[in-house]
Amino acid sequence: MSCGPLTRPENRHDRLTRDNLLDLEDHRLVRIESVQNDQRQVWVLTDRGHREAKKLLEPEGIRISVLRKEEYDPDTGELLGTGYSDHAAAVTSTAAELHQAGIGHPLAFQTEIAHRLGNGFVQRADLVVRAPAAKVPVLLLEIDRRTEEAHQLVHKLRRHADWFRLLPPDADKRTVDLVRSRPDAIDQLVGHDERLWRRVYPPTGREGTPPLAFVFADTTAAKVANTVKVLEEAGRRYWAPCRHDTFYRGITALDYGQAVPVVVTTLERLQEHGADAAVWRRLGRTGEQTLTAALDNPDVDALYRVQYERAEEKDQRQRAAEQEARRPVCERCGAKFTDQRWEETSARPGAWKAGDPSACAACHADDAARKEAAAEAERAARRRAEESAAREAAEAETKKSRGLFGRRR
């Protein structure tokens, strides 16, 4: 198609682009596909031009659009060229606005990219842009001129979400069997790096799958609002994040691990304000943001870690306060039990050795000292009695010995 707005967005007229296209037409590399109502021409590559483009771009790893074949009416022989008319112009205009805002260079855009699902159905993305320098490593776009019902767009969202969940053909047997046996395995146990989409697109740099953008063109604000409402309600299971599985209350952080980030805007707003302006609205949010702000998730894992740590600290303080309130008080002196004394009096094994369970450590120590003093006094008295008895026995033995000696003489 004609790419003047994309390759030279600073031009106020397309004369240079038109001259180049006419030159390419002379070499049978491009042809006119159709003429729009405003007399703008839509150009496409010929088969020869497609082959030449592939030679130029494929060494750099750039994939080009699907070739638009020439189709003729079987009865009249007239060239049929309506497939890439207004819709193709809207796709090109969207790419041009992104490029002009610094989101992607001319070779960073691909159109009609096929995503084959497991049932053989192919879901195509109208436009794919890779702009890592603009913090948009990958963005899939669906351009809608309101020729489709809103629920058809929900089905597109569902099919994109299904494709993001697919495993690559060479996935190991253990992972395949796990996914087949457990419906939640793909979400809970299989990371994004192990899925098919990571073979095609780079990491997003954010949580979740590659983002999807719906750009509406040539329609009214009321129709856009109604369509977005249907997308938001009927497609919630695909774009909405989940709450973290935690028993702590007050944690507002969300889990975007399996969510498809979906943003919406209109081509008219892109052309009026620029693609780098606050013209994008993320499903699930109110108000419009810049593209990167809409794709970012400030309420994700980083916030969860902060909120979890705060909740842990609060819970620990509450548990400590509750424990302190249960701490026993000595019935004698009124002092609180130490942790060691509390454990001595409450632990079953050996609790009988703790003495009076109503006494604190100091009073228990006094009791032990008194008992020890009494025991020592008893031992001393016993020793004195034993010593006295021993002396008396010795004296008696001495007297007895003296008596026997005197009679013998």
Secondary structure, 3 states (H helix, E strand, C coil): CCCHHHHCCCCCCCHHHHHHHHHHHHCCCEEEEEECCCCCEEEEECHHHHHHHHHHHHHHCCCCCCCCCCEECCCCCCEECCCCCHHHHHHHHHHHHHHHCCCCCHHHEEEEEEEECCCCCEEEEEEEEEEHHHCEEEEEEEEECCCCCHHHHHHHHHHHHHHHCCCCCCCCHHHHHHHHHCCCHHHHCCCHHHCCHHHHCCCCCCCCCCCEEEEECCCCHHHHHHHHHHHHHHCHHHHCCEECCCCCCCCCCEECCCCCCEEEEEHHHHHHHCCCCCCEEECCCCCCECHHHHHCCCCCHHHHHHHHHHHHHHHHHHHHHHHHHHCCECCCCCCECCHHHHHHHHCCCCHHHHCCCCCCHHHHHHHHHHHHHHHHHHHHHHHHHHHHHHHHHHHHHHHHHHHHHHHHC
